[in-house]
Amino acid sequence: MKRTFWAVAGYTAGLGTSLYVQKRVKRTVERVAPEQVRADVADRSRRAAGKARDAMVDIRDAANEGLTAMRAEKTDLLAEFAGDEALHTGPARRMGRPGRATQSFRPRHGSRSD
């Protein structure tokens, strides 16, 4: 719970600080910069925001593609597993295909009992 609290607090502080700095810079540029500089800053910020938006769309599309491929692979593996009755018999240590060398199952934690 502590980690969640501090993670949320950190993200909130970072977001608040970045918004504050952005607002402050815009206000200062509007006050002291000539019109050409203001237009240049506005144009650059629009281009940067567009690039960030495009990057987010690309990341979202890649994540969706990966999830789709993962779900398809899971479906294929489950169908293969369900079709091979030899995998369903015996303890987990003997999992594997008939005729192939099988690797034993060893839990991550605890002792190994043979």
Residue, then its C-alpha position, 0 to 999 in steps of 0.5 A: m500500500k505504501r508503494t502505491f501511495w508514493a507511486v501515485a504521489g510521485y506521478t501526481a507531483g510530476l504531472g503537476t510540476s510539468l503542467y505548472v512549468q508549461k503554463r509558466v513558460k507560455r505566460t513568459v513567452e507571451r509577455v516578453a517575446p516578439e510575435q515571430v518568436r511566439a509563432d515559432v514556439a507555438d508551431r514547435s509545440r504543436r509539432a511536438a504534441g503531434k509527434a507525441r500523439d503519433a507515438m502513443v497511437d503507434i504504441r497502442d497499435a503495437a500493444n494491441e497487435g501483440l495482445t492479438a498474437m498472444r491470444a491466438e498463440k494461447t488458443d493454439l497451445l490450448a487446442e494442442f494441449a487438449g488434443d494430446e491426452a498423454l499430457h493429461t496423465g501422470p504427475a506434472r513431472r512427466m509432462g511432455r510429448p511421448g518419445r521426446a525427452t521430458q524436463s521435470f517440473r521444478p517449482r520456483h519456491g520450496s524444496r524439490s522432492d523426487 
